Amino acid sequence: MTKKSKQFEKDVWAFVKKLDKSAEVLFDCKIPDKDTGSPRQVDAWINAKIGKHFPISILVSCKNHKRKLNITHIESFAAEVRSTKASTGVIYSSSGFTRPALKKATSYGLSCCRLFRDEPAEIPQQLIVWAYCCIPMPRMRVEPLQALKKKGIIYWNDLLKIKVNKNQTLSDCVIERLYQDEKKAFSQCPKDKPFPKDWTIYGNFCSYNDPSLKFTINIQGIWKLFRGRVETHLLKGSYCFKNESFRGSMTSPIIDLVNFPGPGWEEIDKESNYALPKNISILSITPNFEQMLLNTVKNKKLLLK
């Protein structure tokens, strides 16, 4: 056996061992032959329990060949599974499988897998998926404008600096409430729609230093939904041809928190929310409300929303 083949066996064993920490995963061990009773060498052997109760044994074979495995390899492996009395078998190939080999493995109830180590998968080479994310964008309004104007308060910057109690400015109160209501809005997301509803905050305040200065703040939390086409390359892990599943690591969508959401994303109109696929996950981005608030109202007059 070559060093590369032995290393491939070790890589498969190390990966399989991580899948279920409660399972016993043996490497390069000997299992008694069902017919002769003599020990036979196997690449890896798994002793596990389904539902932590029903015992099963799985034979793992590793083939580091230059060409794809064919029907002959599958038939030979099926005989090996039968001889070891394993519950089932998994065969790993470094080069993949022919289509007839995959069909033959399916008829035997065996799993065919490929292990990828810092390389893109061949089947599928990439998974084209849609990623969704949303972020709340606050809008503010204050009344009565005339009363504030008489006090010399014309810009939002000046209004937000007003102390509304001994320890907090209006800015502190608004930011605190934004975080609370953003979390609440997402937790109360409708079951039939994964997209949270907009919300409105009304708050009556008065100046701590000048109780005669009273005003009402209206804050709207407007959710924006974005969709991004993500070409997800499989990099490290195991791809199972039997159920087309991948376990391991892969590239993920890139979200630019400075210039949100980043290149490759498009905003979706809220009215199209009903057309979203079922059983999807939406990533909620909680912004830095303090910085967002400062950027939104910087040098803007109260007359502007």
N, C-alpha and C positions, 0 to 999 in steps of 0.2 A: 504494500500500500504506500502511495506517495505521501509526502508531507502535506500537500495541499488537500488530499482526500481526508487525511486524519484531522486537519484543521477544520475542514468543512463539517465533519462529524461533531467536533467540539463546539463549533458555532451553533449548530442545530440544537445540541444538547443544552447549551447555555440559554438559548432563547426559549426552548420548551420548558425549561426549569422555572422560568420567570412567570409563565402563564398561570400557574396554580401553586402557590407557596405551600399548600397543604398536601400536595401530591408528592410521592416518592419518585424521583426521576433518576434512574441508574444509567451509567455510561459504560459502554464497551464491556458488557457483562455476559454471563453465560446462563441460558435458560434450558431446562431439560426438554429433550425432544419427546413429543407426544407418543411417537411410535417406537423409538428405540430406547428412550430413557437416558441416552447419552447427552452431555451438555453441548449446546451449540451457541456460538458467539452471535450476539446481536449488537447493533450500533447503540441503541438506547431502548430503555424499557420503562414504562410509566405504570405505577400502581396508584390509582386514584379512587375516589368515591363520587358517585353522582348524587347531588343533594346531600353530601356528607354522610351518606348511608349505604348506598348500593355500590359494592366494590366492582371495579373494572380494571382490566390490564390492557395496555396499548403497546404494540410493537412499533418502533420507529426505525425506519431504514433510510440511510443517507447515500445518495448516488452522485458523486462528483464527476460526471461524464461530460465530454465535449459536445456530444449530440443529445438531442431530446430522447427521453426514455420511450420505448415502444411497447407494444402488447406483450412481447416476450418477457420484458422486465416486470410488468404488472402480474402476469401469470406466475412467474417465479416468486414474487413477493407474496402473492395470495397463498401459495403453497407453504411459504415460511410462516405466515400468520396462522394457518391451520395447524402446522406442526408444533408451534409453541403454545397453542391453546389460548392465544391472546383474544380479548374481546373484539378488538378491531385493529386496524393497522394504518399507519401514516407513512407515506414515502416522500422523502424530500429529494428534489432534483436541483442541481445547480444550473441546469440548462433547459428545464421545462419538460413538457410532455407532448407527444403527438396527439392529434384529435382521437384516433382510434384507441390509444392508450387510456385517455381520460374516460372514454365510453366504457371500456373494459373495467376500469377501476370502479366506476359507478355501479356496474352490474355486480361486482364483488362486495360493494359497500365499503370500499377503501377510500382514503383521502389522499389526494395528490397536492403537494405544496411546493412552493419555491421560497428560498430564503434570499433576501436581498440585503447586501452589505454595502452601503454607500454607493448605490447604483440605482437608477430608475428601473421600475418593473417593465417587463415586456408585455404582459397581459394582465390588466390593461396598462398601457404605457402611462396614461394619466386619466384621472377621474375628473370630468367636467361637472362641477357642482355650482349651485347658487348659494352664496352666503348672504345673510341678512343682519343688519345692525340698526339700532335706532338711538337717537339722542334727543333730549329735551332742550328746546330753545325758549328761554323766558322772554316775555314782553311785558312792559310795565306802563302803568298810567296812574296819575295822581290827581286828586281833587281836594279842595277847591283851588284852582289856579290863582284867582285874584287875591285870595288871602295870603298865599305864599309869596306872591309878587310884592305885596305891600310890606312884607317882612324882608324883602331884598333877596329872596330865594328864586332864582331864575333858571339855574342849571341843575341837572340831576346830581352832579358831583357834590354840590353844596347841600342838597337835600339828604343825600345818603350819609353825610358826615354828622347830621344832627343826632345828638344823644337822646334816645327815647326812654332810657332808664339809667340807673346809676352805672351799670357796667357795659351797656351795649349801645352801639350806634344803630341807626336805621339799617345800614348796610349789613351789620351783623345779624339782625333779626331776619331780614329778607333772605340772606344766604342760608341761614339755619332752616328756615321754613321751606326753601327750595329743595334742600336735600331730603327733608322729611316727606314732602309731598311727591317728589320724584319716586322715592322708594315705595310709597303707598300706592301710587298710580300703577306701577308695574306689578305689584303683588295682587292688585284687583283686576288684572287683565282678564277680559271675557274668555270663557272656555272655547267658544267657537272662533275666536280671533286672537292670535298671539300678539297682536299689536295693542299697546296700552292706549287708554283714552287721554285726551287733553284734560287739563284741570285748571281751575281758577282759584286764586287766593284773594280774599278781601281782608284788609287789616286796618283798623283804626288806631292812629297814633297821635301823640302830642309830644312836644319838645320837653325834655326833662328840665332844661334851664329856663324855658318860657312856656308854661302850661297853657297860655292863651293861643299858642300856635298848634292848631289841630288840623289833621288831614287824613285822608283815606287813600291807601295804596291798593291798586288792582293789579295783580300779577297773573298772567296766563302762562301755563306750561304747554308749549306746542311741541308735540313729538314729530320728529322727522324720521322717515324710514328710508334706508338705503339698501340697494341690492348690488352685489358684486359678483362678477363671473370669475370663478377661481379654478385655475388649472392645478389640481392637486397631484403632485408627483409622489408616488410611493418610493420611499428611500430605504428605511431600515425596518425589517420585520419579516413577517411570513404571510404569503398570499395563498389561500386555499381555493383550489379550482372547483371543489365540490359544492361549496355554497357561496363562492365568489366573495369571500370576506378577507379583510386585511387586518392584521394585528401588528402594531408597531408604531413607528413614527412617520410622519409625513409633513410636507410643507403646509402652512396655514395662511389664511388671508392676512394681508398686511393692512393695519389701520394706523393712519397717521394722526396722532392725538394733537398735533400742532395745527396742521391744515386738514382737519377732519372732513370726510373720512379717509381721504387719500385718493390717489389715482386708481382708475378702474372701477369706481363705484358710481352708481346713478341713483338719484332720488326717486322714490316711488310715491305717486300721489296717494293720499290717504283713501280716496274713494275706490282705489283698486285693491284695497286690503282684502276684500272678499275673494280675490283671485289667487291669493297666496297658496302654495302647496300645503297639504295637510301634514301634520306631525313634523313641523320644522322647528328649529330652534332659532331664536333671534337674540343676538348679542346686544345687551343694553350697555351703552357707554355713559357712565356718570361723569359729566364734565366738571371742570374746576369752575364752579359757579361764581366764585369770587373774581377770578380773572375774566370770566365771560361777562359778568355784570359791569366790571370796569371798562371793558372794551366796548360794550353796548351803549353805555350812557356817557362815555367820555366826551366832554365839551358839548353835550347836547342840551338844548333847552327843554324845560318841562312840557312845553306845548307839543313836542314831538313824542310820538309813542315809541 
